[in-house]
Amino acid sequence: MSSVEALYEELISAVALAGPRAVLRTRVAYQPVGGPGAKLFPPTYPVSESARRAATRDPEDKRPGEDGATAEGLAQTARGRAVPYVVEVRSVGGQRRWTVLLDSVASQANRAESALLAATRRGRVQVPLLEVEHHGEVSETLTSLEFPHRYADAYLRDSVLDGIPFDKSELGRAMLAASAHDARALYSNDPGSLVFGAWNSHRKGRQQKFPRVYASEVIGWDPVVGARNAGRMDPLNLQGGVKPGRSGEDWEFTSVSSKKKGERLSEIGHGNIAPNEQHGGVTITSAERIATLSLAALDRIGFGPVDEAAAVAGRAVLAAYAIMADRLAFGGASLWLRSGCELLVESERLEWVNRGGDTERVDVSRDEAIEVYAYAVQRAAKHGLAVSSEPVRLTPASSLAKAIDFSMTKAATVEDGE
């Protein structure tokens, strides 16, 4: 038996809940590519009013729950400054440790989808895709691996399939009618909605929610929030002001400096900008990615009037899809999250977690993950659960097409002139 067949048989046994396995888990330890002590820049979020108020307190003397301080407020402050990061306390081995979010569950899912799409375009993998193709003043193609709401996205709702509005087409009606008891339409055409989760929130009535079966996040341990000032020096130190125009290309110079919005040289890229305080990043003791594929969540997905062997084969396809996405996105030697936040893999462990908490190590390379998915698709098709092998191509309806053209060619110009 080949390694691919052996892994497939493990997946079949796991998704059938035939043994003690409860979840497939990945834990990866990282360090900043710059080495220990190098600064990282987490994603930023709006700072709440309670965090701003907490910034006036002394975070060295107060801890969550003490002296009226709030965990949410103190978690968003550092040395008396409000910070736009997600900082929280987690319990590890009975000890409380501070963490900072380096990449959220939603962002990690998007990275996995992007990796799947890139591999598809390179011809490495073949997964079901829905594509909205627009050819107007600009040409744009969006796929179901890019839609924010996946199968339920407004881009699909406002597109046309073979001359019929998507929601009224045979495929559209079938996908919108999908449920946890019969998810065949999504399985065949957009398995990512079942793996990463989706909720049809753009249409009236009580709509189906599909919880994610795969989740991943990256955190930094023991963060220390830094400081940073940023500004800009004009090499000629240009002085004066701007007479308002419709864009930065038709401005007129005035020798009178102004602090009024729309009349400053700095707003069109000239003149000095005095240094000002910016979010300063963090240093951490280490970073970690924690990913899980829930077998219990997979077991909730049904495929209508098929026998148990077919249903298990279908769930194995979804499990293999998740593993492939994870390996394609995160199976390299480093992980680039954003400018100023790149991580180097120190250690990685994929493991089956069994009832009772004991674990079994699993080794899956990117190539093996791709092969296992293809093999699982082939086996499920023999049970009558085939997935689409060709992209489903749609075109934007008239209003959406106009919105795309306007947004891509005119919106910035109009907004700049307002």
Backbone hydrogen bonds in HBPLUS format (Angstrom, degrees):
<---DONOR---> <-ACCEPTOR-->    atom                        ^
c    i                          cat <-CA-CA->   ^        H-A-AA   ^      H-
h    n   atom  resd res      DA  || num        DHA   H-A  angle D-A-AA Bond
n    s   type  num  typ     dist DA aas  dist angle  dist       angle   num
A0006-ALA N   A0002-SER O   2.90 MM   4  6.12 154.9  1.96 147.8 155.6     1
A0007-LEU N   A0003-SER O   2.94 MM   4  6.10 156.4  2.00 142.4 148.1     2
A0008-TYR N   A0004-VAL O   2.93 MM   4  6.16 155.5  1.99 146.5 154.0     3
A0009-GLU N   A0005-GLU O   2.95 MM   4  6.19 156.5  2.01 147.2 152.8     4
A0010-GLU N   A0006-ALA O   3.05 MM   4  6.36 147.0  2.16 141.0 150.2     5
A0011-LEU N   A0007-LEU O   2.93 MM   4  6.28 154.1  1.99 149.1 156.0     6
A0012-ILE N   A0008-TYR O   2.88 MM   4  6.20 160.3  1.92 154.5 159.7     7
A0013-SER N   A0009-GLU O   3.02 MM   4  6.19 164.6  2.04 147.0 150.6     8
A0014-ALA N   A0010-GLU O   2.87 MM   4  6.04 154.3  1.94 146.4 154.4     9
A0015-VAL N   A0011-LEU O   2.84 MM   4  6.01 177.2  1.84 163.5 162.8    10
A0016-ALA N   A0012-ILE O   3.08 MM   4  6.02 138.0  2.26 138.9 149.6    11
A0018-ALA N   A0013-SER O   3.16 MM   5  5.50 166.9  2.18 169.9 168.5    12
A0017-LEU N   A0014-ALA O   2.95 MM   3  5.19 156.0  2.01 107.9 115.1    13
A0355-ARG N   A0020-PRO O   2.80 MM 335  5.26 144.0  1.93 134.5 145.5    14
A0022-ALA N   A0353-VAL O   2.84 MM 331  5.82 167.3  1.86 158.1 160.2    15
A0023-VAL N   A0353-VAL O   3.40 MM 330  5.37 150.5  2.50 141.0 145.7    16
A0353-VAL N   A0023-VAL O   2.86 MM 330  5.37 170.7  1.87 166.8 167.3    17
A0024-LEU N   A0293-LEU O   3.07 MM 269  5.06 165.5  2.09 142.1 146.2    18
A0293-LEU N   A0024-LEU O   2.82 MM 269  5.06 143.5  1.95 147.0 157.4    19
A0025-ARG N   A0351-GLU O   2.83 MM 326  5.36 171.9  1.84 166.4 165.1    20
A0351-GLU N   A0025-ARG O   2.83 MM 326  5.36 157.1  1.88 158.1 165.1    21
A0026-THR N   A0291-ALA O   2.81 MM 265  4.97 160.2  1.85 144.7 147.4    22
A0291-ALA N   A0026-THR O   2.91 MM 265  4.97 163.8  1.94 147.1 150.8    23
A0027-ARG N   A0349-ARG O   2.98 MM 322  5.43 159.7  2.03 148.8 155.0    24
A0349-ARG N   A0027-ARG O   2.94 MM 322  5.43 149.6  2.03 147.8 157.6    25
A0028-VAL N   A0289-ARG O   2.97 MM 261  5.04 156.6  2.03 143.1 149.4    26
A0289-ARG N   A0028-VAL O   2.86 MM 261  5.04 154.8  1.93 141.6 150.1    27
A0029-ALA N   A0347-SER O   2.89 MM 318  5.26 156.7  1.94 144.2 152.1    28
A0346-GLU N   A0029-ALA O   2.79 MM 317  5.45 174.4  1.79 152.4 151.4    29
A0347-SER N   A0029-ALA O   3.41 MM 318  5.26 159.0  2.46 130.9 132.9    30
A0030-TYR N   A0287-ALA O   2.86 MM 257  4.95 164.6  1.88 139.3 138.6    31
A0287-ALA N   A0030-TYR O   3.21 MM 257  4.95 164.7  2.23 134.8 133.3    32
A0031-GLN N   A0344-LEU O   3.01 MM 313  5.33 145.1  2.14 140.5 151.4    33
A0344-LEU N   A0031-GLN O   2.75 MM 313  5.33 173.4  1.76 166.4 168.3    34
A0035-GLY N   A0032-PRO O   2.81 MM   3  5.21 163.4  1.84 116.4 121.6    35
A0033-VAL N   A0342-GLU O   3.18 MM 309  5.98 160.0  2.22 141.1 138.8    36
A0038-ALA N   A0035-GLY O   3.01 MM   3  5.67 160.1  2.05 142.1 144.2    37
A0040-LEU N   A0282-VAL O   2.79 MM 242  5.35 163.8  1.82 159.1 164.6    38
A0282-VAL N   A0040-LEU O   2.76 MM 242  5.35 156.7  1.82 154.8 163.0    39
A0041-PHE N   A0340-GLY O   3.03 MM 299  5.46 136.5  2.22 123.0 132.0    40
A0045-TYR N   A0084-PRO O   2.75 MM  39  5.07 147.8  1.85 134.7 145.8    41
A0051-ALA N   A0048-SER O   3.15 MM   3  5.23 123.2  2.49  94.8 108.7    42
A0052-ARG N   A0048-SER O   3.07 MM   4  6.47 150.1  2.16 144.7 153.2    43
A0053-ARG N   A0049-GLU O   2.94 MM   4  6.27 155.4  2.01 149.8 156.1    44
A0054-ALA N   A0050-SER O   2.89 MM   4  6.06 153.1  1.96 139.9 148.0    45
A0055-ALA N   A0051-ALA O   2.97 MM   4  6.14 129.5  2.23 138.3 150.8    46
A0055-ALA N   A0052-ARG O   3.21 MM   3  5.11 134.3  2.43  91.0 103.4    47
A0056-THR N   A0053-ARG O   3.15 MM   3  5.78 162.7  2.18 114.1 119.3    48
A0057-ARG N   A0054-ALA O   2.95 MM   3  5.38 160.0  1.99 112.8 119.4    49
A0061-ASP N   A0058-ASP O   3.10 MM   3  5.67 148.5  2.20 115.0 122.9    50
A0066-GLU N   A0063-ARG O   2.88 MM   3  5.47 157.7  1.93 153.4 152.5    51
A0065-GLY N   A0069-ALA O   3.25 MM   4  5.74 157.2  2.30 140.4 143.0    52
A0069-ALA N   A0066-GLU O   2.92 MM   3  5.65 167.6  1.94 129.3 131.2    53
A0074-LEU N   A0070-THR O   2.90 MM   4  6.07 179.8  1.90 160.9 160.9    54
A0075-ALA N   A0071-ALA O   2.87 MM   4  5.76 149.4  1.97 142.7 151.8    55
A0076-GLN N   A0073-GLY O   3.19 MM   3  5.52 146.6  2.30 104.4 113.5    56
A0077-THR N   A0074-LEU O   3.15 MM   3  5.23 166.2  2.17 111.6 112.0    57
A0083-VAL N   A0076-GLN O   2.73 MM   7  5.42 172.8  1.74 159.8 157.4    58
A0078-ALA N   A0081-ARG O   2.89 MM   3  5.31 151.8  1.97 145.9 155.2    59
A0081-ARG N   A0078-ALA O   2.99 MM   3  5.31 149.6  2.09 109.8 119.2    60
A0101-LEU N   A0086-VAL O   2.91 MM  15  5.49 159.7  1.95 158.4 165.2    61
A0088-GLU N   A0099-THR O   3.01 MM  11  5.48 154.7  2.07 143.2 151.3    62
A0099-THR N   A0088-GLU O   2.75 MM  11  5.48 153.8  1.82 163.5 172.7    63
A0090-ARG N   A0097-ARG O   2.78 MM   7  5.41 166.7  1.79 157.6 159.9    64
A0097-ARG N   A0090-ARG O   2.80 MM   7  5.41 167.5  1.82 159.7 163.6    65
A0092-VAL N   A0095-GLN O   2.69 MM   3  5.16 166.4  1.71 158.2 160.1    66
A0095-GLN N   A0092-VAL O   2.91 MM   3  5.16 163.0  1.93 114.5 119.4    67
A0222-ASP N   A0098-TRP O   2.80 MM 124  5.05 146.9  1.91 165.1 154.1    68
A0100-VAL N   A0220-GLY O   2.92 MM 120  5.11 148.4  2.02 140.2 149.2    69
A0220-GLY N   A0100-VAL O   2.80 MM 120  5.11 157.1  1.85 151.6 159.2    70
A0102-LEU N   A0218-VAL O   2.85 MM 116  5.29 154.4  1.91 140.7 145.2    71
A0103-ASP N   A0218-VAL O   3.07 MM 115  4.94 143.6  2.21 143.3 135.9    72
A0218-VAL N   A0103-ASP O   2.98 MM 115  4.94 166.8  2.00 144.5 146.8    73
A0108-GLN N   A0104-SER O   2.88 MM   4  6.09 157.6  1.94 149.7 156.2    74
A0109-ALA N   A0105-VAL O   3.01 MM   4  6.25 152.9  2.08 147.3 154.3    75
A0110-ASN N   A0106-ALA O   3.07 MM   4  6.38 156.1  2.13 146.0 152.2    76
A0111-ARG N   A0107-SER O   2.95 MM   4  6.28 149.6  2.05 146.8 155.3    77
A0112-ALA N   A0108-GLN O   2.96 MM   4  6.24 152.7  2.04 146.3 153.6    78
A0113-GLU N   A0109-ALA O   2.91 MM   4  6.22 156.8  1.97 150.9 157.3    79
A0114-SER N   A0110-ASN O   2.87 MM   4  6.09 156.5  1.93 146.1 152.8    80
A0115-ALA N   A0111-ARG O   2.96 MM   4  6.17 151.8  2.04 144.2 151.4    81
A0116-LEU N   A0112-ALA O   3.01 MM   4  6.30 153.6  2.09 145.6 152.6    82
A0117-LEU N   A0113-GLU O   2.91 MM   4  6.19 160.1  1.95 152.7 157.9    83
A0118-ALA N   A0114-SER O   2.90 MM   4  6.10 161.0  1.94 148.0 153.2    84
A0119-ALA N   A0115-ALA O   2.98 MM   4  6.13 160.3  2.02 146.3 151.7    85
A0120-THR N   A0116-LEU O   2.89 MM   4  6.09 146.4  2.00 143.5 153.3    86
A0121-ARG N   A0117-LEU O   2.93 MM   4  6.18 161.8  1.96 153.2 157.2    87
A0122-ARG N   A0118-ALA O   3.03 MM   4  6.23 135.7  2.24 139.4 151.3    88
A0124-ARG N   A0119-ALA O   2.84 MM   5  5.15 143.9  1.97 165.3 161.7    89
A0123-GLY N   A0120-THR O   3.03 MM   3  5.10 155.9  2.09 103.4 111.0    90
A0392-VAL N   A0129-LEU O   2.91 MM 263  6.32 163.0  1.94 152.6 155.9    91
A0144-SER N   A0130-LEU O   2.85 MM  14  5.16 126.2  2.14 145.3 156.0    92
A0131-GLU N   A0392-VAL O   2.77 MM 261  6.01 170.0  1.78 160.6 161.7    93
A0394-LEU N   A0131-GLU O   2.71 MM 263  5.98 161.6  1.75 168.2 172.2    94
A0132-VAL N   A0142-LEU O   2.76 MM  10  5.24 165.3  1.79 160.5 165.4    95
A0142-LEU N   A0132-VAL O   3.02 MM  10  5.24 159.3  2.06 144.1 148.0    96
A0133-GLU N   A0394-LEU O   2.87 MM 261  6.14 169.9  1.88 155.1 151.6    97
A0134-HIS N   A0140-GLU O   2.77 MM   6  5.16 169.2  1.78 169.4 170.5    98
A0140-GLU N   A0134-HIS O   2.94 MM   6  5.16 150.5  2.03 137.9 147.5    99
A0136-GLY N   A0138-VAL O   2.89 MM   2  5.05 174.9  1.90 146.0 145.7   100
A0146-GLU N   A0143-THR O   2.85 MM   3  5.33 157.5  1.90 118.0 121.8   101
A0147-PHE N   A0143-THR O   3.15 MM   4  6.49 132.8  2.38 147.6 161.1   102
A0150-ARG N   A0147-PHE O   3.17 MM   3  4.90 167.1  2.19 105.3 107.7   103
A0152-ALA N   A0149-HIS O   3.10 MM   3  5.44 144.5  2.23 141.0 133.0   104
A0153-ASP N   A0150-ARG O   3.08 MM   3  5.46 157.0  2.14 129.6 127.2   105
A0156-LEU N   A0153-ASP O   3.16 MM   3  5.56 129.1  2.43 104.1 115.3   106
A0157-ARG N   A0153-ASP O   3.14 MM   4  6.50 164.2  2.16 146.7 151.5   107
A0158-ASP N   A0154-ALA O   2.91 MM   4  5.97 151.0  1.99 147.5 153.2   108
A0159-SER N   A0156-LEU O   3.07 MM   3  5.13 152.0  2.16 119.5 115.9   109
A0397-ALA N   A0158-ASP O   2.91 MM 239  5.71 168.3  1.92 144.3 142.3   110
A0166-PHE N   A0159-SER O   2.93 MM   7  5.81 166.8  1.95 153.9 150.4   111
A0160-VAL N   A0395-THR O   2.67 MM 235  5.30 162.0  1.70 160.5 166.7   112
A0395-THR N   A0160-VAL O   3.05 MM 235  5.30 159.0  2.09 145.3 151.6   113
A0161-LEU N   A0164-ILE O   2.74 MM   3  5.20 165.4  1.76 155.9 151.3   114
A0164-ILE N   A0161-LEU O   3.00 MM   3  5.20 161.9  2.04 110.9 116.7   115
A0168-LYS N   A0165-PRO O   2.82 MM   3  5.42 143.5  1.96 119.4 130.6   116
A0169-SER N   A0165-PRO O   3.05 MM   4  6.21 118.8  2.44 145.8 160.3   117
A0169-SER N   A0166-PHE O   3.02 MM   3  5.07 150.4  2.11 103.5 112.8   118
A0173-ARG N   A0169-SER O   2.89 MM   4  6.04 168.0  1.90 155.3 158.1   119
A0174-ALA N   A0170-GLU O   3.10 MM   4  6.23 156.5  2.15 142.4 149.0   120
A0175-MET N   A0171-LEU O   2.91 MM   4  6.15 162.5  1.94 157.5 161.6   121
A0176-LEU N   A0172-GLY O   2.94 MM   4  6.07 163.7  1.97 153.0 157.7   122
A0177-ALA N   A0173-ARG O   2.99 MM   4  6.03 131.7  2.23 136.7 148.8   123
A0178-ALA N   A0175-MET O   3.19 MM   3  5.20 158.3  2.24 101.0 107.6   124
A0179-SER N   A0182-ASP O   3.15 MM   3  5.13 168.1  2.16 117.1 120.4   125
A0182-ASP N   A0179-SER O   3.14 MM   3  5.13 128.3  2.42  95.4 108.7   126
A0302-GLY N   A0180-ALA O   2.64 MM 122  5.69 148.2  1.74 150.9 161.2   127
A0304-GLY N   A0181-HIS O   3.02 MM 123  6.02 163.0  2.05 143.0 140.4   128
A0183-ALA N   A0302-GLY O   2.91 MM 119  6.06 167.5  1.92 145.5 145.2   129
A0187-TYR N   A0183-ALA O   2.87 MM   4  6.03 167.9  1.88 161.6 165.7   130
A0188-SER N   A0184-ARG O   2.92 MM   4  5.99 159.4  1.96 152.0 155.7   131
A0189-ASN N   A0185-ALA O   3.21 MM   4  6.16 145.1  2.34 132.9 141.6   132
A0190-ASP N   A0186-LEU O   2.65 MM   4  4.81 155.3  1.70 136.1 143.1   133
A0388-SER N   A0188-SER O   2.82 MM 200  5.46 176.0  1.82 142.6 143.6   134
A0193-SER N   A0190-ASP O   3.06 MM   3  5.89 153.1  2.14 123.3 128.5   135
A0194-LEU N   A0191-PRO O   2.95 MM   3  5.31 133.9  2.17 107.2 119.5   136
A0195-VAL N   A0191-PRO O   3.01 MM   4  6.34 149.9  2.11 150.4 159.9   137
A0196-PHE N   A0192-GLY O   2.81 MM   4  5.61 166.9  1.82 148.6 152.6   138
A0197-GLY N   A0193-SER O   3.17 MM   4  5.05 124.7  2.50 109.2 120.3   139
A0213-VAL N   A0195-VAL O   2.98 MM  18  5.24 156.3  2.04 131.6 138.8   140
A0214-TYR N   A0195-VAL O   3.23 MM  19  5.89 148.6  2.33 166.9 158.4   141
A0198-ALA N   A0210-PHE O   2.93 MM  12  5.15 146.4  2.04 134.6 145.3   142
A0210-PHE N   A0198-ALA O   2.74 MM  12  5.15 172.3  1.75 171.7 171.2   143
A0201-SER N   A0199-TRP O   2.97 MM   2  5.69 121.4  2.32 111.5  95.0   144
A0294-SER N   A0213-VAL O   2.89 MM  81  5.38 161.3  1.92 161.6 163.7   145
A0215-ALA N   A0292-THR O   3.01 MM  77  5.49 155.1  2.07 152.8 160.0   146
A0292-THR N   A0215-ALA O   2.81 MM  77  5.49 154.2  1.87 157.0 165.8   147
A0217-GLU N   A0290-ILE O   3.12 MM  73  5.67 142.9  2.26 135.3 145.9   148
A0290-ILE N   A0217-GLU O   2.98 MM  73  5.67 155.2  2.05 159.2 167.0   149
A0219-ILE N   A0288-GLU O   2.91 MM  69  5.50 161.7  1.94 158.0 160.4   150
A0288-GLU N   A0219-ILE O   2.87 MM  69  5.50 157.4  1.92 157.7 163.7   151
A0221-TRP N   A0286-SER O   2.82 MM  65  5.53 172.1  1.82 163.8 166.4   152
A0285-THR N   A0221-TRP O   3.02 MM  64  5.76 160.0  2.07 150.8 155.5   153
A0224-VAL N   A0283-THR O   2.85 MM  59  5.30 149.7  1.94 154.2 162.2   154
A0283-THR N   A0224-VAL O   2.98 MM  59  5.30 149.8  2.07 140.2 149.3   155
A0226-GLY N   A0281-GLY O   2.81 MM  55  5.42 174.1  1.81 145.0 147.1   156
A0278-GLN N   A0228-ARG O   2.85 MM  50  5.45 170.4  1.86 156.2 153.7   157
A0230-ALA N   A0276-ASN O   2.93 MM  46  5.51 161.5  1.97 152.0 152.5   158
A0276-ASN N   A0230-ALA O   2.86 MM  46  5.51 152.6  1.93 138.2 143.1   159
A0232-ARG N   A0273-ILE O   3.03 MM  41  4.87 164.6  2.05 132.6 134.9   160
A0273-ILE N   A0232-ARG O   2.83 MM  41  4.87 165.4  1.86 142.3 144.5   161
A0237-ASN N   A0234-ASP O   2.94 MM   3  4.79 151.4  2.03 103.0 112.4   162
A0241-GLY N   A0254-THR O   2.71 MM  13  5.03 162.4  1.74 158.9 159.1   163
A0254-THR N   A0241-GLY O   3.08 MM  13  5.03 155.5  2.14 127.9 125.7   164
A0242-VAL N   A0263-GLU O   3.11 MM  21  4.60 154.7  2.18 117.1 119.1   165
A0243-LYS N   A0252-GLU O   2.77 MM   9  5.12 162.1  1.80 153.8 158.0   166
A0250-ASP N   A0247-SER O   3.43 MM   3  5.95 159.8  2.47 112.8 116.8   167
A0263-GLU N   A0260-LYS O   3.03 MM   3  5.61 156.2  2.09 142.3 142.5   168
A0267-GLU N   A0264-ARG O   3.13 MM   3  5.57 149.3  2.22 108.7 116.9   169
A0268-ILE N   A0265-LEU O   3.06 MM   3  5.65 157.8  2.11 116.0 122.4   170
A0270-HIS N   A0265-LEU O   3.08 MM   5  5.12 161.3  2.11 139.0 133.3   171
A0269-GLY N   A0266-SER O   3.35 MM   3  5.11 167.0  2.37  99.8 101.6   172
A0298-LEU N   A0294-SER O   3.19 MM   4  6.38 154.0  2.26 135.9 142.8   173
A0299-ASP N   A0295-LEU O   3.00 MM   4  6.17 146.3  2.12 140.4 149.3   174
A0300-ARG N   A0297-ALA O   3.12 MM   3  5.38 150.5  2.21 103.8 112.5   175
A0301-ILE N   A0298-LEU O   3.05 MM   3  5.58 163.4  2.08 116.4 121.7   176
A0306-VAL N   A0304-GLY O   2.83 MM   2  5.76 141.2  1.98 104.7  94.0   177
A0311-ALA N   A0307-ASP O   3.06 MM   4  6.40 161.0  2.10 152.8 158.5   178
A0312-VAL N   A0308-GLU O   2.94 MM   4  6.12 160.7  1.98 152.6 157.1   179
A0313-ALA N   A0309-ALA O   3.02 MM   4  6.19 155.6  2.09 141.2 148.2   180
A0314-GLY N   A0310-ALA O   2.86 MM   4  6.15 152.3  1.94 150.6 158.4   181
A0315-ARG N   A0311-ALA O   2.98 MM   4  6.28 157.3  2.03 148.9 154.4   182
A0316-ALA N   A0312-VAL O   2.92 MM   4  6.17 146.6  2.03 145.5 155.1   183
A0317-VAL N   A0313-ALA O   3.13 MM   4  6.45 143.5  2.26 140.9 149.7   184
A0317-VAL N   A0314-GLY O   3.15 MM   3  5.15 123.2  2.49  94.2 108.0   185
A0318-LEU N   A0314-GLY O   3.21 MM   4  6.61 155.8  2.27 146.4 152.0   186
A0319-ALA N   A0315-ARG O   2.91 MM   4  6.17 154.8  1.97 147.6 154.8   187
A0320-ALA N   A0316-ALA O   2.86 MM   4  6.04 160.5  1.90 146.8 152.2   188
A0321-TYR N   A0317-VAL O   2.84 MM   4  6.04 148.6  1.94 146.6 155.8   189
A0322-ALA N   A0318-LEU O   3.04 MM   4  6.30 156.7  2.10 145.5 150.4   190
A0323-ILE N   A0319-ALA O   2.99 MM   4  6.28 161.4  2.02 151.2 156.3   191
A0324-MET N   A0320-ALA O   2.88 MM   4  6.00 161.4  1.92 147.3 152.6   192
A0325-ALA N   A0321-TYR O   2.96 MM   4  6.16 161.2  2.00 147.8 152.9   193
A0326-ASP N   A0322-ALA O   2.96 MM   4  6.15 161.2  1.99 149.4 154.6   194
A0327-ARG N   A0323-ILE O   2.91 MM   4  6.14 166.0  1.93 154.1 157.6   195
A0328-LEU N   A0324-MET O   2.91 MM   4  6.02 163.7  1.94 153.2 157.8   196
A0329-ALA N   A0325-ALA O   3.02 MM   4  6.09 157.8  2.07 146.4 152.3   197
A0330-PHE N   A0326-ASP O   2.81 MM   4  5.71 162.2  1.84 152.6 158.3   198
A0331-GLY N   A0327-ARG O   2.87 MM   4  4.41 133.4  2.09 129.6 129.0   199
A0345-VAL N   A0333-ALA O   3.00 MM  12  5.54 170.6  2.01 146.8 147.6   200
A0335-LEU N   A0343-LEU O   2.76 MM   8  5.06 155.7  1.82 146.1 151.8   201
A0343-LEU N   A0335-LEU O   2.82 MM   8  5.06 165.8  1.84 143.4 147.7   202
A0337-LEU N   A0341-CYS O   2.99 MM   4  5.58 160.1  2.03 156.5 162.1   203
A0341-CYS N   A0338-ARG O   2.85 MM   3  5.20 147.1  1.96 145.4 139.2   204
A0362-VAL N   A0350-LEU O   2.74 MM  12  5.23 161.5  1.77 140.0 138.2   205
A0352-TRP N   A0360-GLU O   2.76 MM   8  5.07 156.3  1.82 151.9 153.8   206
A0360-GLU N   A0352-TRP O   2.91 MM   8  5.07 147.5  2.01 139.6 149.0   207
A0354-ASN N   A0358-ASP O   2.86 MM   4  5.51 175.0  1.87 177.9 177.7   208
A0357-GLY N   A0354-ASN O   2.81 MM   3  5.45 159.1  1.86 141.0 143.3   209
A0369-ALA N   A0365-SER O   2.96 MM   4  6.12 154.4  2.02 146.0 153.0   210
A0370-ILE N   A0366-ARG O   3.04 MM   4  6.34 155.3  2.11 150.4 156.5   211
A0371-GLU N   A0367-ASP O   2.99 MM   4  6.25 159.1  2.03 148.3 154.1   212
A0372-VAL N   A0368-GLU O   2.84 MM   4  6.01 156.7  1.89 150.8 157.1   213
A0373-TYR N   A0369-ALA O   3.08 MM   4  6.25 158.8  2.12 144.1 149.3   214
A0374-ALA N   A0370-ILE O   3.11 MM   4  6.37 167.8  2.13 150.1 153.0   215
A0375-TYR N   A0371-GLU O   2.92 MM   4  6.09 156.1  1.98 146.7 153.7   216
A0376-ALA N   A0372-VAL O   2.82 MM   4  6.00 157.1  1.87 149.4 155.9   217
A0377-VAL N   A0373-TYR O   2.93 MM   4  6.18 157.2  1.98 154.8 160.6   218
A0378-GLN N   A0374-ALA O   3.08 MM   4  6.29 157.4  2.13 143.2 149.2   219
A0379-ARG N   A0375-TYR O   2.98 MM   4  6.26 158.2  2.03 150.5 156.1   220
A0380-ALA N   A0376-ALA O   2.93 MM   4  6.09 161.5  1.97 150.4 155.5   221
A0381-ALA N   A0377-VAL O   3.01 MM   4  6.15 151.9  2.09 146.3 153.5   222
A0382-LYS N   A0379-ARG O   3.20 MM   3  5.38 131.3  2.45  98.9 110.8   223
A0383-HIS N   A0380-ALA O   2.88 MM   3  5.14 143.8  2.01 104.3 115.8   224
A0385-LEU N   A0380-ALA O   3.06 MM   5  5.30 162.7  2.09 140.1 135.4   225
A0384-GLY N   A0381-ALA O   3.00 MM   3  5.01 160.3  2.04 106.2 109.9   226
A0401-ALA N   A0397-ALA O   2.85 MM   4  6.04 162.8  1.88 163.9 169.9   227
A0402-LYS N   A0398-SER O   2.98 MM   4  6.25 157.6  2.04 152.2 157.6   228
A0403-ALA N   A0399-SER O   2.99 MM   4  6.23 153.6  2.06 144.1 151.7   229
A0404-ILE N   A0400-LEU O   2.90 MM   4  6.16 153.6  1.97 152.3 158.9   230
A0405-ASP N   A0401-ALA O   3.04 MM   4  6.30 170.6  2.04 152.9 154.7   231
A0406-PHE N   A0402-LYS O   2.92 MM   4  6.05 167.8  1.93 151.5 155.4   232
A0407-SER N   A0403-ALA O   2.92 MM   4  5.93 165.4  1.94 145.4 150.1   233
A0408-MET N   A0404-ILE O   2.96 MM   4  6.03 154.1  2.03 151.8 158.3   234
A0409-THR N   A0405-ASP O   3.02 MM   4  5.97 135.4  2.23 144.9 154.9   235
A0410-LYS N   A0406-PHE O   2.80 MM   4  5.06 156.4  1.85 139.3 145.8   236
A0411-ALA N   A0406-PHE O   2.86 MM   5  5.81 151.4  1.94 154.6 153.1   237
A0414-VAL N   A0410-LYS O   3.11 MM   4  6.36 166.0  2.14 164.5 168.5   238
A0415-GLU N   A0411-ALA O   2.91 MM   4  6.07 169.7  1.92 157.7 160.8   239
A0416-ASP N   A0412-ALA O   2.94 MM   4  6.05 155.2  2.00 146.0 152.5   240
A0417-GLY N   A0413-THR O   3.30 MM   4  6.47 139.3  2.48 138.9 148.3   241
A0417-GLY N   A0414-VAL O   3.10 MM   3  5.30 131.1  2.35  99.6 112.5   242
A0418-GLU N   A0415-GLU O   3.19 MM   3  5.30 156.9  2.25 103.4 110.4   243
